[in-house]
C-alpha cells in the first residue's frame, strides 16, 4: 500500500477509536493491526505484534517507572508535601501573592522528588489551595498557578518521562537526560513565578511576612530529610553509584522510612498505595508495550521517513522545521498523554532533529517540554483536570487566567529549542556527554 495511504489509515483509525472513547492503549494495538493487515498475513501480524509488545517492556531501565510511581504515591500520602509547602513559604513570604509563589516553588520541589506532574498538582494544590481560599485569592488565579507549575516535575529529575524516552531513543544516557532537564525545568518554574508576581502586584495581593528565625529553623529541619532525597538519588545516579532503576528503589525505601517516622502511613494505607501504584504502573507499561507494536508498524511501513521527507519538502531552514515540529507536538500534547506520545512520536521526529544537528538529549528535553504544556490543555490535560477538581472551578473559568502563563512557557520552549546550551550545559559540565 502507498505510504501516504498507510499513514492516513493508521492515524485515522487511531483518531476514530479515541473519539469514540476507546482506551488509548487498546486503540494503539487495534490501529497497528489494521494497518499491518494491508501488507502482512494474519499469522505474521499475530506473531510479530506479540513479539514486539513483549520486547517493548523487556528492559531493566523500565523497572524504574513503577518504582518512581510508587515513591510518588508514598510522598503524596506520607506527610512530605506539607513539609515542602512550609519550606517553600520561607522563601516567598515577602513577595506579593506569596502563597502562589510558594505553590510554584512547592511544585518544583515536590516534582523533583516524585517526578510526576499529577502527583505534584494534587499534593501541592490540596495543601495550599484551602489557605489561598481563606486569604481571598481568586480561585482562577490560584488554580492557574498550580496548573502552570506542576509540570516542572516532568523536567526536573528524577522523572520517569526521561526514562521512557531513553528506552525509545536507544543509547541515550539517562544521567545526561536528568541533568539536561534542570535548567529548562527551573526556567519553567521561574517563568510561572514572574507571571504570578505581575498578577499579584496588579491585584494588590498581600505578602505573608517573614517567618521568625526560630520557626524558620524548625521548618527547615523538618523539610531537610525530604530535600536530602534529591541529593541521594540524583547524586548517586550521576556519580555512578547506582543506576536509575536502583536509584528508584532507593527512593522508594527512603520515602517509606520517612513516612513511617512521620507516623503518616500505616499498613492499611500502605496497601492502598501499593494497589494504586500497581494499577497506574500496569496502565503505563501496557501503553509502552502497545506503542512498541505501533512503532514497529510505522517503521515497517516507512511512515517516519515519509513524514521526514514531507517536513523537509516544506523548508530547508532548520529553524522553520523545528518550529513546525513544536507546533505538531503541542497539538499532539493536547490530545495524547505523555507516555504514548513519547513512544509513538520519538521514532518519527528524532531522526529529523538529528539530521538538523540537534542532539538526542536536547530533543528529548524539547519533546518533554511540549508534553508538559500538553498536560495543561484540554481535552486530555491531566494536570488541568486535577487542579480544577481540587479548586472546584470549571475549565472555562481558568482558561483566560492561564493564557499568560502559556504564552511565557511557549517563549521558554522556543528558547530551549533554539539554544542548545540550556539543555546541554549541565550534562556537558559534569562530563556526561
ROSE-178289 format. One line per 8 residues: number of its first residue (from 1); their letters; for each residue x, y, z of N, C-alpha, C. Coordinates in steps of 0.1 Angstrom, whole numbers, plus 5000, padded with zeros to 4 digits. Example, Ala and Ser with C-alpha at 12.3 -4.5 7.8 and 13.67 -1.06 7.14 Angstrom:
2
1) as) 5132/4943/5078/5123/4955/5078/5132/4967/5078 | 5128/4978/5071/5137/4989/5071/5129/5000/5079 .
***
This chain:
433
1) xxxxxxxx) 5008/4988/5000/5000/5000/5000/5009/5012/5000 | 5004/5023/4993/5011/5036/4993/5014/5041/5007 | 5026/5047/5009/5029/5051/5023/5020/5062/5028 | 5015/5071/5019/5006/5081/5023/4993/5075/5028 | 4988/5065/5020/4975/5059/5024/4977/5051/5037 | 4989/5045/5039/4992/5037/5051/4992/5047/5063 | 4998/5058/5062/4999/5069/5072/4985/5073/5076 | 4977/5076/5066/4963/5081/5068/4955/5070/5075 .
9) xxxxxxxx) 4956/5058/5070/4949/5047/5076/4952/5045/5091 | 4965/5045/5094/4970/5043/5108/4964/5054/5117 | 4966/5067/5114/4962/5077/5123/4947/5080/5122 | 4940/5077/5111/4926/5078/5110/4919/5068/5119 | 4923/5055/5119/4917/5045/5127/4920/5048/5142 | 4932/5053/5145/4936/5056/5159/4927/5068/5164 | 4926/5078/5155/4918/5090/5159/4903/5087/5161 | 4898/5078/5152/4884/5074/5154/4881/5067/5167 .
17) xxxxxxxx) 4891/5058/5170/4889/5050/5182/4890/5059/5195 | 4899/5069/5195/4900/5078/5206/4887/5086/5207 | 4882/5090/5195/4870/5099/5195/4858/5091/5201 | 4857/5078/5199/4845/5071/5204/4848/5066/5219 | 4859/5070/5224/4861/5067/5238/4869/5054/5241 | 4876/5049/5231/4884/5037/5233/4896/5040/5241 | 4900/5032/5250/4913/5034/5258/4925/5036/5248 | 4934/5045/5251/4945/5048/5242/4953/5035/5239 .
25) xxxxxxxx) 4956/5027/5249/4964/5015/5246/4958/5006/5237 | 4945/5003/5239/4937/4994/5230/4936/5000/5216 | 4934/5013/5215/4934/5020/5202/4947/5019/5195 | 4958/5019/5202/4971/5018/5195/4973/5004/5189 | 4969/4994/5197/4970/4980/5192/4961/4977/5180 | 4949/4982/5181/4939/4979/5170/4943/4986/5158 | 4947/4999/5159/4951/5007/5147/4964/5001/5141 | 4973/4996/5149/4985/4990/5144/4982/4977/5136 .
33) xxxxxxxx) 4973/4969/5142/4969/4956/5135/4962/4959/5122 | 4953/4969/5122/4945/4972/5110/4955/4977/5099 | 4964/4985/5103/4974/4990/5093/4983/4978/5088 | 4987/4970/5097/4996/4959/5093/4989/4949/5083 | 4976/4947/5085/4968/4938/5077/4970/4941/5062 | 4972/4954/5059/4973/4958/5045/4986/4953/5038 | 4995/4948/5046/5008/4944/5040/5013/4930/5044 | 5007/4925/5055/5012/4912/5060/5000/4902/5062 .
41) xxxxxxxx) 5004/4890/5063/4993/4879/5066/4990/4880/5081 | 4978/4874/5084/4973/4874/5098/4983/4867/5107 | 4989/4855/5103/4998/4848/5111/5011/4856/5114 | 5016/4863/5104/5027/4872/5106/5024/4883/5116 | 5013/4889/5114/5009/4900/5123/5008/4896/5138 | 5001/4884/5140/4999/4879/5153/5013/4877/5160 | 5022/4870/5153/5035/4866/5159/5043/4879/5161 | 5044/4888/5151/5053/4899/5153/5048/4909/5163 .
49) xxxxxxxx) 5034/4911/5163/5028/4921/5172/5031/4916/5187 | 5028/4903/5190/5031/4898/5203/5046/4899/5207 | 5054/4896/5197/5069/4897/5200/5073/4911/5203 | 5068/4921/5195/5072/4935/5197/5066/4940/5210 | 5054/4936/5214/5048/4941/5226/5056/4936/5238 | 5060/4923/5237/5068/4917/5248/5082/4924/5249 | 5088/4926/5238/5102/4931/5238/5102/4946/5242 | 5090/4953/5240/5089/4967/5244/5090/4970/5258 .
57) xxxxxxxx) 5087/4960/5267/5088/4962/5281/5098/4954/5288 | 5106/4947/5279/5117/4938/5284/5130/4946/5285 | 5129/4956/5295/5140/4965/5297/5143/4967/5312 | 5155/4966/5316/5158/4968/5330/5155/4982/5334 | 5158/4992/5325/5156/5006/5328/5141/5009/5331 | 5132/5002/5325/5118/5005/5327/5113/5001/5340 | 5121/4992/5348/5117/4989/5361/5116/5002/5370 | 5124/5012/5366/5124/5024/5374/5110/5031/5373 .
65) xxxxxxxx) 5102/5029/5363/5090/5036/5361/5080/5032/5373 | 5077/5019/5375/5067/5016/5386/5073/5020/5399 | 5086/5019/5401/5093/5023/5414/5091/5038/5417 | 5093/5046/5407/5091/5061/5409/5077/5064/5411 | 5068/5057/5404/5053/5059/5407/5050/5056/5421 | 5055/5044/5426/5053/5041/5440/5059/5051/5449 | 5071/5056/5447/5077/5066/5455/5068/5079/5455 | 5063/5083/5444/5055/5095/5443/5042/5093/5451 .
73) xxxxxxxx) 5036/5082/5451/5024/5079/5458/5026/5079/5473 | 5038/5074/5477/5042/5074/5492/5044/5088/5496 | 5050/5096/5488/5052/5110/5491/5039/5118/5493 | 5030/5115/5484/5017/5122/5483/5009/5119/5496 | 5011/5107/5502/5003/5103/5513/5011/5103/5526 | 5024/5106/5525/5033/5104/5537/5037/5116/5545 | 5030/5127/5542/5034/5140/5550/5045/5148/5544 | 5051/5144/5533/5062/5151/5528/5057/5164/5521 .
81) xxxxxxxx) 5046/5163/5514/5041/5175/5507/5039/5187/5516 | 5033/5185/5528/5030/5196/5537/5043/5202/5542 | 5054/5194/5545/5067/5200/5549/5073/5208/5538 | 5072/5203/5526/5077/5211/5515/5070/5224/5512 | 5057/5224/5514/5049/5237/5513/5054/5247/5523 | 5056/5242/5536/5060/5251/5547/5074/5256/5543 | 5083/5248/5538/5097/5252/5535/5096/5262/5523 | 5088/5260/5513/5087/5269/5502/5082/5283/5506 .
89) xxxxxxxx) 5073/5283/5516/5068/5296/5521/5079/5305/5528 | 5089/5298/5533/5100/5306/5539/5106/5316/5529 | 5107/5312/5516/5114/5320/5506/5105/5330/5499 | 5092/5328/5501/5083/5336/5493/5074/5346/5502 | 5076/5346/5515/5067/5354/5523/5067/5369/5520 | 5079/5374/5515/5080/5388/5512/5075/5392/5499 | 5071/5383/5490/5067/5386/5477/5051/5387/5476 | 5046/5397/5469/5031/5398/5467/5026/5385/5461 .
97) xxxxxxxx) 5015/5381/5467/5009/5368/5463/5018/5356/5467 | 5023/5357/5480/5033/5348/5484/5029/5333/5484 | 5016/5331/5487/5011/5317/5487/5012/5311/5472 | 5009/5320/5462/5010/5315/5449/5025/5312/5445 | 5034/5320/5450/5048/5318/5448/5053/5305/5455 | 5047/5303/5467/5050/5291/5474/5045/5278/5467 | 5034/5280/5461/5028/5269/5453/5037/5265/5442 | 5043/5275/5435/5052/5272/5424/5065/5265/5429 .
105) xxxxxxxx) 5071/5271/5439/5083/5265/5445/5080/5251/5451 | 5069/5250/5457/5065/5237/5462/5063/5226/5451 | 5057/5230/5440/5056/5221/5429/5070/5217/5423 | 5079/5227/5423/5092/5224/5417/5099/5214/5427 | 5098/5216/5440/5105/5207/5449/5098/5193/5449 | 5085/5193/5450/5078/5180/5450/5080/5173/5437 | 5079/5180/5426/5081/5174/5413/5095/5168/5412 | 5105/5175/5418/5119/5170/5417/5120/5157/5426 .
113) xxxxxxxx) 5111/5155/5435/5111/5143/5443/5103/5132/5437 | 5091/5135/5432/5081/5125/5428/5082/5122/5413 | 5087/5132/5405/5088/5131/5390/5074/5130/5384 | 5064/5134/5390/5050/5133/5385/5043/5147/5386 | 5038/5151/5374/5031/5164/5374/5017/5163/5381 | 5011/5151/5379/4997/5149/5385/4999/5148/5400 | 5009/5141/5405/5011/5140/5419/5014/5153/5426 | 5022/5161/5418/5026/5175/5424/5014/5184/5424 .
121) xxxxxxxx) 5006/5184/5413/4994/5193/5413/4984/5189/5424 | 4983/5176/5426/4973/5171/5436/4978/5174/5450 | 4991/5171/5453/4996/5173/5466/4997/5188/5470 | 5004/5196/5461/5005/5210/5464/4992/5217/5464 | 4984/5214/5454/4971/5221/5453/4962/5218/5465 | 4962/5205/5469/4954/5201/5481/4959/5207/5494 | 4972/5210/5495/4978/5216/5507/4976/5231/5508 | 4978/5237/5496/4979/5252/5497/4966/5259/5492 .
129) xxxxxxxx) 4958/5253/5484/4946/5260/5479/4936/5264/5490 | 4933/5255/5500/4924/5259/5511/4929/5272/5518 | 4943/5273/5520/4948/5285/5526/4946/5297/5517 | 4949/5296/5504/4947/5307/5494/4932/5311/5495 | 4923/5302/5496/4909/5305/5496/4905/5313/5508 | 4911/5309/5520/4909/5317/5532/4914/5331/5531 | 4925/5333/5524/4931/5347/5523/4925/5355/5511 | 4915/5350/5505/4908/5357/5494/4914/5357/5481 .
137) xxxxxxxx) 4922/5347/5478/4928/5346/5464/4917/5343/5454 | 4918/5348/5442/4909/5345/5431/4911/5330/5428 | 4900/5322/5428/4902/5308/5426/4908/5305/5412 | 4905/5312/5402/4910/5310/5388/4925/5313/5389 | 4930/5323/5396/4944/5326/5396/4952/5315/5404 | 4946/5311/5415/4953/5301/5423/4954/5288/5416 | 4943/5284/5408/4943/5272/5400/4953/5273/5389 | 4953/5284/5382/4962/5286/5370/4977/5285/5375 .
145) xxxxxxxx) 4980/5290/5386/4994/5289/5391/4998/5275/5393 | 4989/5267/5399/4991/5253/5402/4993/5245/5389 | 4984/5248/5379/4984/5241/5366/4997/5244/5359 | 5001/5256/5359/5013/5260/5351/5026/5255/5357 | 5027/5254/5370/5039/5250/5377/5041/5235/5380 | 5030/5228/5380/5030/5213/5383/5039/5205/5373 | 5038/5208/5360/5046/5200/5351/5061/5202/5352 | 5066/5211/5360/5080/5212/5362/5086/5199/5367 .
153) xxxxxxxx) 5077/5191/5373/5082/5178/5378/5085/5168/5367 | 5080/5171/5355/5084/5162/5344/5097/5165/5338 | 5103/5177/5341/5116/5181/5336/5127/5180/5347 | 5124/5184/5359/5133/5184/5370/5134/5170/5375 | 5146/5164/5374/5148/5149/5378/5146/5147/5393 | 5144/5134/5396/5142/5122/5386/5128/5122/5381 | 5127/5118/5368/5114/5117/5362/5113/5105/5353 | 5102/5098/5353/5101/5086/5345/5099/5089/5330 .
161) xxxxxxxx) 5095/5102/5327/5094/5105/5313/5107/5104/5306 | 5118/5108/5312/5131/5107/5306/5135/5093/5304 | 5131/5084/5314/5135/5070/5313/5128/5064/5301 | 5115/5067/5300/5108/5061/5288/5114/5066/5275 | 5117/5079/5274/5123/5085/5262/5137/5078/5259 | 5145/5076/5270/5158/5069/5268/5156/5055/5262 | 5146/5048/5267/5143/5035/5262/5140/5035/5247 | 5132/5044/5243/5128/5045/5229/5139/5050/5220 .
169) xxxxxxxx) 5146/5061/5224/5156/5067/5216/5168/5058/5215 | 5171/5050/5225/5182/5040/5224/5196/5046/5225 | 5203/5041/5235/5217/5046/5237/5218/5060/5243 | 5207/5066/5247/5208/5080/5253/5209/5078/5268 | 5220/5085/5274/5223/5084/5288/5211/5089/5297 | 5206/5081/5306/5196/5086/5315/5201/5097/5324 | 5214/5095/5329/5220/5106/5337/5221/5119/5330 | 5225/5118/5317/5227/5131/5309/5213/5137/5307 .
177) xxxxxxxx) 5203/5129/5305/5189/5135/5303/5184/5141/5316 | 5187/5135/5327/5183/5140/5340/5189/5154/5342 | 5202/5155/5340/5209/5168/5342/5204/5178/5332 | 5201/5174/5320/5197/5183/5309/5183/5189/5313 | 5175/5183/5321/5162/5188/5324/5162/5199/5335 | 5173/5201/5342/5174/5211/5353/5171/5225/5349 | 5179/5230/5339/5177/5244/5336/5164/5247/5329 | 5159/5239/5320/5146/5241/5314/5135/5240/5325 .
185) xxxxxxxx) 5136/5231/5334/5126/5229/5345/5126/5241/5354 | 5138/5246/5358/5138/5258/5366/5133/5270/5359 | 5137/5272/5346/5131/5283/5338/5116/5282/5338 | 5111/5270/5336/5096/5269/5336/5090/5274/5349 | 5096/5270/5360/5091/5275/5373/5093/5290/5375 | 5104/5295/5371/5107/5310/5373/5097/5318/5364 | 5095/5313/5352/5086/5320/5343/5072/5321/5349 | 5067/5310/5355/5054/5310/5362/5054/5319/5373 .
193) xxxxxxxx) 5065/5320/5381/5066/5329/5392/5065/5344/5388 | 5071/5347/5377/5071/5361/5372/5057/5365/5368 | 5050/5356/5361/5036/5359/5357/5027/5361/5370 | 5029/5352/5379/5022/5352/5392/5025/5365/5399 | 5037/5370/5399/5041/5382/5406/5034/5394/5400 | 5034/5395/5387/5028/5406/5380/5013/5407/5383 | 5006/5395/5383/4992/5394/5385/4989/5398/5400 | 4997/5393/5409/4995/5396/5423/4998/5411/5427 .
201) xxxxxxxx) 5008/5417/5420/5011/5431/5422/5000/5439/5417 | 4994/5436/5405/4983/5443/5399/4971/5443/5408 | 4968/5431/5414/4956/5430/5422/4958/5432/5436 | 4971/5436/5440/4974/5440/5454/4972/5429/5464 | 4977/5417/5460/4977/5406/5469/4987/5408/5480 | 4984/5404/5493/4993/5407/5504/5005/5397/5504 | 5015/5402/5512/5026/5393/5515/5023/5386/5528 | 5031/5375/5530/5028/5367/5543/5038/5372/5554 .
209) xxxxxxxx) 5048/5380/5550/5057/5385/5560/5068/5374/5563 | 5078/5379/5569/5090/5370/5572/5087/5361/5584 | 5092/5349/5583/5090/5339/5594/5101/5342/5604 | 5098/5342/5617/5108/5343/5628/5119/5332/5626 | 5131/5336/5630/5142/5327/5628/5140/5313/5635 | 5135/5313/5646/5133/5301/5654/5123/5291/5646 | 5112/5297/5641/5103/5289/5633/5109/5285/5620 | 5117/5294/5614/5123/5290/5601/5133/5279/5602 .
217) xxxxxxxx) 5140/5278/5613/5150/5267/5615/5142/5254/5618 | 5131/5255/5625/5123/5243/5627/5117/5238/5614 | 5112/5247/5606/5106/5242/5593/5117/5236/5584 | 5128/5243/5584/5140/5238/5575/5144/5224/5580 | 5145/5223/5593/5149/5210/5599/5139/5199/5595 | 5126/5202/5596/5116/5192/5592/5116/5188/5577 | 5120/5198/5569/5120/5196/5555/5133/5189/5550 | 5143/5191/5558/5157/5186/5553/5157/5172/5549 .
225) xxxxxxxx) 5151/5163/5557/5152/5148/5552/5146/5146/5539 | 5135/5153/5536/5128/5152/5522/5137/5158/5511 | 5144/5169/5514/5152/5175/5504/5165/5167/5502 | 5169/5160/5512/5181/5152/5510/5179/5140/5500 | 5166/5137/5498/5163/5126/5488/5168/5130/5474 | 5167/5143/5471/5172/5147/5458/5187/5145/5457 | 5194/5149/5467/5209/5147/5467/5213/5132/5466 | 5206/5124/5474/5209/5110/5474/5206/5103/5461 .
233) xxxxxxxx) 5194/5105/5456/5190/5098/5443/5198/5103/5431 | 5197/5116/5429/5204/5122/5417/5219/5121/5418 | 5224/5124/5430/5238/5123/5432/5244/5109/5430 | 5236/5099/5435/5240/5085/5433/5240/5081/5419 | 5230/5086/5411/5229/5082/5397/5240/5089/5389 | 5242/5102/5391/5252/5109/5383/5266/5104/5387 | 5269/5101/5400/5282/5096/5404/5285/5082/5400 | 5274/5075/5395/5276/5061/5390/5276/5051/5402 .
241) xxxxxxxx) 5271/5055/5413/5270/5046/5425/5259/5036/5422 | 5248/5040/5416/5237/5031/5412/5231/5036/5399 | 5223/5027/5393/5216/5031/5380/5204/5038/5384 | 5197/5043/5373/5184/5050/5375/5174/5040/5382 | 5174/5028/5378/5165/5018/5384/5168/5015/5398 | 5180/5014/5401/5184/5012/5415/5181/5024/5424 | 5184/5036/5417/5180/5049/5424/5166/5050/5427 | 5157/5045/5418/5143/5045/5421/5139/5036/5433 .
249) xxxxxxxx) 5146/5024/5434/5144/5016/5446/5149/5022/5458 | 5160/5029/5458/5165/5037/5470/5154/5048/5473 | 5149/5054/5463/5139/5065/5465/5127/5059/5473 | 5122/5047/5468/5110/5041/5475/5113/5038/5489 | 5125/5032/5492/5128/5028/5506/5130/5041/5515 | 5136/5051/5510/5138/5063/5517/5125/5070/5521 | 5116/5071/5511/5103/5077/5513/5094/5069/5523 | 5095/5056/5522/5088/5047/5531/5093/5049/5545 .
257) xxxxxxxx) 5106/5050/5547/5112/5052/5561/5107/5065/5566 | 5108/5076/5558/5104/5089/5562/5089/5089/5566 | 5081/5083/5558/5066/5083/5561/5063/5076/5574 | 5071/5065/5577/5069/5058/5589/5073/5066/5601 | 5085/5073/5599/5090/5082/5610/5080/5093/5613 | 5074/5098/5602/5064/5109/5604/5051/5104/5609 | 5049/5091/5610/5037/5084/5615/5025/5089/5607 | 5027/5090/5594/5016/5094/5585/5012/5083/5576 .
265) xxxxxxxx) 5017/5071/5578/5013/5059/5570/5013/5047/5579 | 5003/5039/5576/5001/5026/5583/5000/5015/5573 | 4998/5003/5578/4997/4991/5569/4986/4992/5559 | 4974/4997/5564/4962/4998/5556/4964/5008/5545 | 4969/5019/5548/4972/5030/5538/4983/5026/5528 | 4993/5018/5534/5004/5014/5525/4999/5004/5515 | 4990/4995/5519/4984/4985/5509/4976/4992/5498 | 4969/5003/5502/4961/5011/5493/4971/5018/5483 .
273) xxxxxxxx) 4982/5023/5488/4992/5029/5479/4998/5019/5470 | 5001/5007/5474/5006/4996/5466/4996/4993/5455 | 4984/4992/5458/4973/4989/5448/4972/5000/5437 | 4972/5012/5442/4971/5024/5433/4983/5024/5424 | 4995/5022/5430/5007/5022/5422/5008/5011/5412 | 5003/4999/5416/5003/4988/5406/4993/4991/5395 | 4982/4996/5398/4972/5000/5387/4978/5010/5377 | 4984/5020/5383/4990/5031/5374/5001/5025/5366 .
281) xxxxxxxx) 5010/5017/5372/5021/5011/5365/5016/5002/5354 | 5006/4994/5357/5000/4985/5347/4996/4992/5335 | 4989/5004/5337/4984/5012/5326/4996/5017/5317 | 5006/5022/5324/5017/5028/5317/5025/5018/5310 | 5028/5006/5316/5036/4996/5310/5028/4990/5298 | 5015/4988/5299/5008/4983/5287/5008/4993/5276 | 5008/5006/5279/5009/5017/5269/5022/5015/5262 | 5033/5013/5270/5046/5012/5264/5047/4999/5255 .
289) xxxxxxxx) 5041/4989/5260/5040/4976/5252/5033/4978/5239 | 5021/4984/5239/5013/4987/5227/5020/4996/5218 | 5026/5007/5223/5033/5016/5215/5045/5010/5208 | 5051/5000/5214/5062/4993/5207/5057/4987/5194 | 5045/4981/5195/5040/4975/5183/5037/4985/5172 | 5031/4997/5176/5028/5007/5167/5041/5013/5161 | 5051/5014/5169/5064/5019/5164/5070/5010/5153 | 5068/4997/5155/5073/4987/5145/5065/4988/5132 .
297) xxxxxxxx) 5052/4989/5134/5043/4990/5122/5047/5003/5114 | 5049/5014/5121/5053/5027/5114/5067/5025/5107 | 5076/5019/5114/5090/5017/5108/5089/5008/5096 | 5081/4997/5097/5080/4987/5086/5073/4994/5074 | 5063/5003/5076/5056/5009/5066/5063/5021/5060 | 5074/5025/5066/5081/5037/5061/5075/5050/5065 | 5066/5050/5075/5059/5063/5079/5069/5074/5084 | 5078/5071/5093/5087/5081/5098/5095/5088/5087 .
305) xxxxxxxx) 5100/5080/5077/5107/5085/5066/5098/5094/5057 | 5086/5090/5055/5077/5098/5047/5074/5111/5054 | 5071/5111/5067/5069/5124/5074/5081/5133/5074 | 5093/5127/5075/5105/5134/5075/5107/5141/5061 | 5104/5134/5050/5105/5139/5037/5095/5150/5035 | 5083/5148/5041/5072/5158/5040/5076/5171/5046 | 5082/5170/5059/5086/5182/5066/5098/5189/5058 | 5107/5181/5054/5119/5187/5047/5115/5194/5033 .
313) xxxxxxxx) 5104/5189/5028/5099/5195/5015/5093/5209/5017 | 5088/5211/5029/5082/5224/5032/5093/5235/5033 | 5104/5232/5039/5115/5241/5041/5128/5234/5043 | 5139/5240/5040/5152/5235/5043/5159/5243/5055 | 5151/5253/5060/5156/5260/5071/5154/5253/5084 | 5164/5250/5091/5163/5242/5104/5154/5248/5114 | 5154/5262/5115/5146/5269/5124/5131/5268/5121 | 5128/5268/5108/5114/5266/5104/5109/5252/5107 .
321) xxxxxxxx) 5117/5242/5104/5114/5228/5106/5112/5225/5121 | 5121/5230/5129/5120/5229/5144/5107/5235/5149 | 5104/5247/5144/5091/5254/5148/5079/5245/5144 | 5079/5240/5132/5068/5231/5128/5067/5219/5136 | 5078/5213/5140/5078/5201/5149/5072/5205/5163 | 5076/5217/5168/5070/5221/5180/5055/5223/5179 | 5050/5229/5169/5036/5231/5167/5028/5217/5166 | 5034/5208/5159/5028/5195/5158/5028/5188/5172 .
329) xxxxxxxx) 5039/5189/5179/5040/5182/5192/5030/5189/5202 | 5029/5202/5201/5019/5209/5210/5005/5204/5208 | 5002/5203/5195/4988/5198/5192/4986/5183/5196 | 4997/5175/5194/4997/5161/5199/4995/5161/5214 | 5002/5169/5222/5001/5170/5236/4987/5173/5241 | 4979/5180/5233/4965/5184/5236/4956/5172/5236 | 4960/5162/5228/4951/5150/5226/4956/5137/5232 | 4969/5137/5236/4975/5124/5239/4983/5126/5252 .
337) xxxxxxxx) 4983/5116/5261/4991/5116/5273/5005/5115/5270 | 5014/5118/5279/5028/5119/5277/5035/5106/5273 | 5031/5095/5279/5038/5083/5276/5036/5078/5262 | 5024/5076/5258/5022/5072/5244/5027/5082/5234 | 5027/5095/5237/5032/5105/5228/5047/5103/5226 | 5054/5101/5237/5069/5098/5236/5072/5086/5228 | 5064/5075/5230/5067/5063/5224/5064/5063/5209 | 5054/5070/5205/5049/5070/5191/5057/5080/5183 .
345) xxxxxxxx) 5059/5092/5188/5065/5102/5180/5080/5104/5181 | 5086/5098/5191/5101/5099/5191/5107/5092/5179 | 5103/5080/5175/5109/5074/5163/5106/5083/5150 | 5096/5091/5150/5093/5099/5138/5101/5112/5138 | 5102/5119/5149/5108/5132/5149/5123/5132/5153 | 5128/5122/5161/5142/5122/5165/5151/5121/5153 | 5149/5113/5143/5158/5113/5131/5159/5126/5124 | 5147/5133/5123/5147/5146/5117/5155/5156/5125 .
353) xxxxxxxx) 5153/5156/5138/5161/5165/5147/5176/5163/5146 | 5180/5150/5146/5194/5147/5145/5200/5151/5131 | 5192/5150/5121/5196/5154/5107/5199/5169/5107 | 5192/5176/5116/5194/5191/5116/5205/5195/5126 | 5212/5185/5132/5223/5188/5141/5219/5189/5155 | 5206/5186/5159/5202/5186/5173/5206/5173/5180 | 5211/5175/5192/5214/5163/5200/5202/5156/5204 | 5203/5142/5206/5191/5135/5210/5187/5139/5225 .
361) xxxxxxxx) 5197/5144/5232/5194/5148/5246/5186/5161/5245 | 5190/5171/5237/5183/5183/5236/5169/5181/5230 | 5168/5171/5220/5155/5168/5215/5145/5162/5226 | 5151/5154/5234/5143/5148/5245/5138/5158/5254 | 5146/5168/5258/5141/5179/5266/5130/5187/5259 | 5132/5190/5247/5122/5197/5239/5109/5189/5238 | 5110/5176/5236/5098/5168/5235/5090/5168/5248 | 5097/5166/5259/5091/5165/5272/5085/5179/5276 .
369) xxxxxxxx) 5092/5190/5272/5086/5203/5275/5073/5205/5267 | 5072/5201/5255/5060/5201/5247/5049/5193/5254 | 5052/5182/5259/5042/5173/5266/5038/5180/5280 | 5047/5187/5286/5044/5194/5298/5033/5204/5295 | 5034/5211/5284/5024/5221/5281/5011/5214/5277 | 5012/5202/5271/5000/5195/5267/4992/5190/5280 | 4999/5188/5291/4992/5184/5303/4984/5195/5309 | 4986/5208/5304/4979/5219/5309/4967/5223/5301 .
377) xxxxxxxx) 4965/5216/5289/4955/5220/5280/4944/5209/5278 | 4932/5213/5275/4921/5204/5272/4924/5198/5258 | 4918/5187/5254/4908/5179/5261/4913/5168/5271 | 4926/5165/5271/4931/5154/5279/4942/5159/5289 | 4942/5172/5292/4952/5177/5301/4950/5172/5316 | 4958/5162/5320/4956/5156/5333/4958/5166/5344 | 4969/5174/5343/4971/5184/5354/4960/5195/5354 | 4955/5198/5343/4943/5208/5342/4931/5203/5350 .
385) xxxxxxxx) 4928/5190/5347/4916/5184/5353/4918/5182/5368 | 4930/5178/5372/4932/5175/5387/4932/5188/5394 | 4938/5199/5389/4938/5212/5396/4924/5218/5397 | 4917/5217/5386/4903/5223/5386/4894/5215/5395 | 4897/5202/5396/4889/5193/5406/4892/5197/5420 | 4904/5201/5423/4908/5205/5437/4901/5218/5441 | 4901/5228/5431/4896/5241/5434/4881/5242/5431 | 4875/5231/5425/4861/5231/5421/4857/5242/5412 .
393) xxxxxxxx) 4865/5245/5402/4861/5255/5392/4861/5248/5379 | 4855/5254/5369/4854/5248/5356/4866/5252/5347 | 4869/5245/5337/4880/5247/5328/4878/5261/5321 | 4865/5264/5318/4863/5277/5312/4867/5289/5321 | 4865/5287/5334/4868/5298/5343/4883/5301/5344 | 4891/5290/5343/4905/5291/5345/4913/5295/5332 | 4907/5292/5320/4914/5293/5307/4920/5307/5305 | 4911/5317/5307/4916/5331/5305/4928/5335/5313 .
401) xxxxxxxx) 4928/5331/5326/4939/5334/5335/4951/5326/5332 | 4949/5314/5326/4960/5305/5322/4968/5310/5310 | 4962/5318/5301/4968/5322/5288/4981/5329/5290 | 4983/5339/5299/4996/5345/5301/5007/5335/5305 | 5004/5325/5313/5014/5315/5317/5018/5307/5304 | 5008/5303/5297/5010/5295/5285/5019/5303/5275 | 5017/5316/5274/5025/5324/5264/5039/5325/5269 | 5042/5327/5282/5055/5327/5287/5062/5314/5286 .
409) xxxxxxxx) 5055/5303/5289/5061/5289/5287/5064/5286/5273 | 5056/5292/5264/5058/5290/5249/5072/5297/5245 | 5074/5308/5251/5087/5315/5248/5099/5307/5253 | 5097/5301/5265/5108/5293/5271/5110/5281/5263 | 5099/5275/5258/5101/5263/5249/5109/5266/5237 | 5106/5278/5230/5114/5282/5219/5128/5284/5222 | 5131/5290/5234/5145/5292/5238/5152/5278/5240 | 5145/5269/5246/5151/5255/5248/5153/5249/5234 .
417) xxxxxxxx) 5144/5251/5224/5146/5246/5211/5158/5251/5203 | 5160/5264/5204/5170/5271/5196/5183/5274/5203 | 5183/5272/5217/5196/5275/5224/5200/5262/5230 | 5209/5254/5224/5213/5241/5229/5219/5241/5243 | 5226/5252/5247/5232/5253/5260/5223/5252/5271 | 5210/5256/5269/5200/5254/5280/5198/5240/5284 | 5200/5231/5275/5198/5216/5278/5212/5210/5280 | 5222/5214/5272/5234/5207/5272/5245/5211/5282 .
425) xxxxxxxx) 5243/5223/5287/5254/5229/5296/5257/5220/5308 | 5247/5217/5315/5249/5209/5328/5255/5196/5325 | 5249/5187/5317/5255/5174/5314/5269/5175/5308 | 5271/5185/5300/5285/5187/5295/5295/5190/5306 | 5291/5199/5315/5299/5204/5326/5303/5192/5335 | 5293/5183/5337/5295/5171/5345/5302/5160/5338 | 5305/5162/5325/5312/5151/5318/5304/5139/5314 | 5290/5142/5313/5281/5131/5310/5279/5129/5295 .
433) x) 5284/5139/5287/5283/5139/5272/5297/5138/5266 .
***
